[in-house]
């Protein structure tokens, strides 16, 4: 009994030792594997001074099998890996948050120990550069420079091309010296911190001479030509609320549109519809006096002036012809179609008229009327048509083609409004027997004897627009001998040439110059204007 017991105890001790040794071996192996996993070289993602990110692959780390980049909204961003740097496949915006996921495959002989693949993730934000100042004061003779809060690699100044800097820099020269006409100015700036980033939206940067008074930079420059639909932009050296207070500038003539604050220093007026008006003199009066930056006189002022270019004489004739106010028609050339009936198209044509051809509306147009016509120059036919147009649209009948006339013409062109009452022309023969003839739409409707006045008070020969018709009125004036006349009840008075008139009058005979020509009070506003001129010969 005793011997068997000893043998059993020895067998148990032997088995316990074997298990202990096995446990120790396994522990050592596990530690070695854990140490291998911890110490085995792994790929690394990090920041880069130039690329989107840097990628490091130490020895035995394996190879990159996939790199995926996604934006915050899940959009995939194409990228390429070149010489340890990760580059985007297209331009990215600054300040965009991205997630980079890299997958690497380890060597096959080590895969059983450290795993076949390994993944690394990096969240980055594309860099941004912001302007340090948008309203600069530059001393005379100094270069104008623009500063950023971080280095930039690419810039665009104004409407020029994109400049790629040799070295990223936080200070970029504009390329001008603050002297003379360049002592003040405006430039639109876009920049990118990295070569692979999109340029920022253009931002206005203004510079002024270093002075202690409020300054103004006007675009277009005060005193220059103002395009018809151009925005007026007023940039002040200080905040608008400090320079002008709560009042807006006053614009004349009154123009449809509105003032708006572009930024703390900049106020702009954008005209609506047909713009400022062709030929208009535009004036802006400021609530407070300022110094006009870039002006040589250096005086404080509250008034700014511009002039809008005139419309084309050729286009004036084209419109008057199309709208039925001339004895000619106009048709556009086949290769240059008529401008569309839109505000934009008609405004463009007003200063750059299309090609086309004029033709007489009536084959038997009187020779004297034909001799007056010129499509490129102002003439009496034009004057008469303008006066008729003014009367039709309740404007002052003065024969002056200003902003109001052009506006009404363009409105009629857009709406297709045409006057179809025909064209009349009165011609008077001064040779005996004197006669008056009314030509209308291609034929003589009335032919009657007439009197043109005695030699001491003759009617001036020529062709004149009739600017006022009065069915019944009083004519008064001074005779050649100094006596006065006052004749009420005169019928069918047609005023022309500043006060001369065609009118009915009871006489013993007609056909000879037997009485002084009558003149009446000329008025600028006519009741009804004939399309025709009256010719006296």
MARBA-706543 format. One record per residue (C-alpha): residue in three letters; x, y, z. Coordinates in steps of 0.02 Angstrom, whole numbers, plus 50000, padded with zeros to 5 digits. Example, Ala and Ser with C-alpha at 12.3 -4.5 7.8 and 13.67 -1.06 7.14 Angstrom:
<recs>
Ala506154977550390;Ser506844994750357;
</recs>
This chain:
<recs>
Unk500005000050000;Unk501365011950041;Unk502355008849881;Unk500875011949765;Unk500475028349850;Unk502215035249821;Unk502165030749637;Unk500495039849613;Unk501175055449692;Unk502685055349577;Unk501595053849422;Unk500535068849476;Unk502095079549505;Unk502755075149332;Unk501145080249245;Unk501065096749343;Unk502825100949287;Unk502415097649105;Unk500925109249111;Unk501935122549197;Unk503265121849065;Unk501945122548928;Unk501125137749008;Unk502795146449019;Unk503155142748836;Unk501445149048783;Unk501655164648886;Unk503325168048807;Unk502615165048633;Unk501125176448666;Unk502255189948730;Unk503345188248577;Unk501835189348462;Unk501155204448556;Unk502855212548549;Unk502935208948364;Unk501225216648336;Unk501705232148434;Unk503435234148361;Unk503075229148181;Unk503315243748063;Unk501655251848012;Unk501145264847879;Unk500865282547943;Unk499785297247883;Unk500285314947929;Unk500185333247884;Unk501135340547737;Unk501805357947701;Unk501325356447518;Unk500275341047479;Unk498615335647551;Unk499465323347669;Unk501085313647688;Unk501215294647684;Unk502645285147767;Unk502995266647734;Unk504435259947842;Unk505325243847798;Unk504275228047816;Unk502695238947827;Unk502095231747663;Unk501285241447520;Unk499825253347501;Unk498355244647419;Unk497025258247437;Unk496805276347489;Unk495065283647504;Unk494685301847542;Unk492935308047582;Unk492235325247620;Unk491135328847770;Unk489575325747665;Unk490205308847604;Unk490785314547434;Unk492275304647370;Unk493835314947327;Unk495015307547197;Unk496835307347252;Unk498515300947193;Unk500065295347290;Unk501735301747224;Unk503395299947314;Unk502615298847485;Unk501405313347460;Unk499535312647435;Unk498875324647302;Unk497045328347260;Unk496455324547084;Unk495525341247069;Unk495485358247151;Unk494815358747328;Unk494145373347426;Unk495075380047576;Unk494335375447744;Unk493605358947682;Unk493585344947810;Unk494175328147740;Unk494425310447804;Unk495875300247733;Unk495845281247751;Unk497415271447700;Unk497475252447685;Unk499175243447679;Unk499555225047644;Unk500955217047748;Unk502225204747678;Unk501485187447653;Unk502795178647760;Unk502315189747908;Unk500455189647881;Unk500195174247995;Unk501015184048136;Unk500505202448118;Unk498975201448005;Unk498725203047818;Unk498165221547812;Unk498215237147918;Unk497145252947907;Unk497585270747956;Unk496385285547966;Unk496775304247968;Unk495565318947976;Unk496225335047900;Unk495585352347854;Unk496245360547697;Unk497175376547743;Unk496455393947720;Unk497235411147704;Unk496255426847751;Unk496595444947710;Unk497315454947854;Unk496535471047790;Unk495375476847651;Unk495515495747671;Unk497335500547670;Unk498205517147695;Unk499845517947600;Unk501135531647614;Unk501605540747454;Unk502985532147357;Unk502775515447445;Unk502315499447352;Unk500545493247380;Unk500575476347466;Unk499195464647521;Unk499405454447680;Unk498685437547729;Unk498605428347894;Unk499465413147815;Unk500625410647665;Unk499785409047495;Unk500415399847342;Unk499265406847206;Unk498425423747186;Unk497375433147060;Unk497385452147063;Unk496005460946967;Unk495505453146802;Unk497245446546761;Unk497815428646759;Unk498235417946908;Unk499985420546976;Unk500905405847052;Unk502175412047178;Unk503935405147177;Unk503805403147364;Unk502255403847472;Unk502135420847556;Unk500975430147673;Unk501335446847585;Unk500935449347401;Unk501395465347304;Unk500025472647193;Unk501315479147070;Unk501015497947086;Unk501815512147183;Unk500655523647280;Unk500975539247177;Unk499935550147060;Unk498475540746983;Unk498975525347084;Unk498955534247252;Unk497235526547276;Unk496435511647195;Unk495415495847206;Unk495885478147160;Unk494915461947177;Unk495945448347260;Unk495765429547258;Unk497055418047339;Unk497425399947382;Unk498555393447519;Unk499025377847419;Unk499365375347235;Unk497965362347226;Unk496645373447306;Unk495315383847222;Unk495545402647229;Unk494415411147353;Unk492985421647287;Unk493625438947235;Unk493675451447377;Unk493855470247351;Unk495395477947427;Unk495535496947423;Unk497005508047464;Unk497045526547505;Unk498405539447540;Unk498885540047723;Unk497845555147779;Unk496835559447934;Unk495245564647840;Unk493835553947767;Unk494225549047587;Unk493155542147447;Unk493615531147300;Unk492235531447168;Unk492015518747029;Unk491905524146893;Unk493015538946936;Unk492025554946964;Unk492005565746807;Unk492215550946689;Unk490965542346575;Unk489655531746662;Unk489055516446566;Unk487175515046554;Unk486935500246672;Unk488555501646771;Unk488475500446958;Unk489055516047051;Unk490225510647191;Unk490795522247330;Unk492175515547443;Unk492625525947596;Unk494235525347696;Unk493185523347853;Unk491565514147891;Unk490065521247797;Unk489095524047958;Unk490515534648027;Unk490775544847868;Unk488965547647811;Unk487955544047967;Unk486215536947938;Unk485875546347775;Unk486095539547599;Unk486815549747456;Unk485545558747345;Unk485555553647162;Unk484925564847021;Unk484065562746904;Unk482945550646996;Unk483395533346931;Unk482525516746966;Unk483675506347076;Unk484275505347254;Unk485755508747367;Unk486505494047460;Unk487955491347578;Unk489255479647499;Unk490315479647656;Unk490655490947804;Unk491595503547695;Unk490715502047527;Unk489045508647465;Unk488395504747290;Unk486945510047180;Unk486345497847047;Unk485125505146920;Unk483625494846867;Unk482715493746701;Unk483435505146568;Unk484845511446679;Unk485365529446707;Unk484725535446538;Unk485685538546377;Unk486475555746378;Unk486055558846561;Unk487105569546676;Unk487145559846839;Unk487505568347004;Unk487745561347179;Unk487675572847329;Unk488425566147491;Unk487785570347665;Unk489555574847719;Unk491095581747631;Unk492505569747589;Unk494165570347500;Unk494165561847330;Unk495595549447337;Unk496735549747186;Unk496215567447134;Unk497585580247114;Unk496615595447179;Unk496445588247355;Unk494845597747399;Unk493415592047507;Unk491805589747411;Unk490035583247429;Unk489625582447243;Unk490095569247116;Unk489655570146931;Unk489645558146783;Unk488995558646605;Unk488145543946520;Unk488635542246336;Unk487375547346204;Unk486415534946099;Unk486895532345918;Unk486115543845787;Unk485965528945671;Unk485035519045803;Unk483895533845835;Unk483395533745652;Unk483175514845652;Unk481975515745799;Unk481005530645733;Unk480815521645567;Unk480255505245646;Unk479025514245759;Unk478235523745613;Unk478855541545640;Unk479865543445480;Unk479465542845293;Unk480705528445281;Unk480695510345339;Unk482175500745408;Unk482565482345393;Unk484025473345476;Unk485305464445371;Unk485065445745350;Unk486735442445433;Unk486325453845580;Unk484575450745648;Unk483525464045730;Unk483905465745918;Unk482745455546027;Unk481315464846112;Unk482195464546280;Unk482915478546385;Unk484675471246377;Unk484665469146187;Unk483915486346153;Unk485135495146269;Unk486595486746182;Unk485945491646010;Unk485705509846065;Unk487585512446067;Unk488105498845944;Unk486745498845810;Unk486505483545699;Unk486785484045512;Unk485285486245398;Unk484505496445260;Unk483295511045249;Unk482005512545109;Unk480695525545066;Unk478955520645120;Unk478115529244972;Unk478765528944792;Unk478235546844752;Unk479015555144905;Unk479285573644861;Unk481045577344800;Unk481315591444927;Unk480915579245068;Unk482105566044999;Unk483515578844990;Unk483395581945177;Unk483645563845231;Unk485275556845298;Unk485325540845402;Unk486935545845494;Unk486645564345528;Unk485385575145617;Unk484205583445493;Unk482515591945486;Unk481615575645454;Unk482395568945615;Unk481905584645709;Unk480105583545653;Unk480005565045698;Unk480745568145871;Unk479515582345904;Unk478055571445850;Unk478685557445962;Unk478845569546109;Unk477075575646086;Unk476385558046068;Unk477205553246235;Unk476755569346328;Unk478545575546337;Unk479155593346314;Unk479145596546126;Unk480865603946101;Unk481655592245973;Unk483015587546098;Unk483445569046110;Unk483855566946293;Unk483675552946421;Unk481765554146426;Unk481575552546238;Unk482775537946230;Unk481885529146373;Unk480195530646287;Unk480945524946122;Unk481685509546202;Unk480065505546293;Unk479105506346129;Unk480425495246047;Unk480265482246186;Unk478365482546188;Unk478185483745998;Unk477135499646005;Unk477005507745832;Unk476105523445773;Unk475155520445611;Unk474365537345574;Unk475395540145418;Unk476605553845368;Unk476155571445311;Unk477165584745221;Unk476585602445179;Unk477485611845041;Unk477145629844993;Unk477635638244828;Unk478165656344848;Unk478155659444662;Unk476545667244596;Unk475275660044602;Unk475745655044778;Unk474995638744838;Unk474935626844985;Unk474935607844961;Unk474675594045088;Unk475535577645044;Unk475035562645150;Unk475555544345134;Unk476075545744953;Unk474795557644877;Unk474275575844880;Unk472655577344979;Unk472445596444976;Unk473065609644855;Unk472525627544888;Unk473045645444843;Unk473975654344983;Unk474875670245037;Unk476655670045106;Unk476735688245165;Unk477395704445093;Unk479265707145055;Unk479465717445214;Unk478885702845320;Unk479245686945221;Unk479115669245283;Unk480845661445295;Unk481135648545158;Unk481595631045215;Unk480875615345291;Unk480255615845470;Unk479345603845587;Unk477615609345640;Unk477675609445829;Unk475905614745875;Unk474165613845799;Unk472765624945865;Unk471015622745789;Unk470485640345838;Unk471555653545921;Unk472125671545934;Unk473635677745839;Unk474485693845893;Unk476105702745855;Unk476925717945773;Unk476745723145591;Unk478245729345489;Unk477645747445512;Unk477675745745702;Unk475805743845727;Unk475125729145823;Unk473875716145769;Unk472735705545875;Unk471665693545774;Unk470515682045874;Unk469585667445797;Unk470975661945679;Unk470685644045623;Unk471845629545586;Unk473435637145657;Unk475025626745632;Unk476555634345715;Unk478335631345651;Unk480045639645655;Unk479845647645825;Unk478205656745791;Unk477825657045603;Unk476175648845563;Unk475105641745426;Unk473325647245459;Unk471665651145380;Unk471185669545352;Unk469785677945258;Unk470505688345115;Unk469875695444953;Unk471145685244854;Unk472505672144871;Unk474025667344772;Unk475035683344792;Unk476085690244937;Unk474765702844989;Unk474875703345179;Unk476185702145317;Unk476545684645377;Unk475745681245543;Unk476705675645695;Unk476005669545859;Unk476665664746030;Unk477795649646010;Unk477575636346144;Unk478675621946193;Unk477245610146226;Unk476205606046074;Unk474425599446075;Unk474645589345917;Unk476175587945807;Unk476085582945625;Unk477315569945567;Unk477785581145422;Unk478835596345393;Unk478205611245296;Unk479275616845150;Unk479245634545083;Unk480015638644917;
</recs>
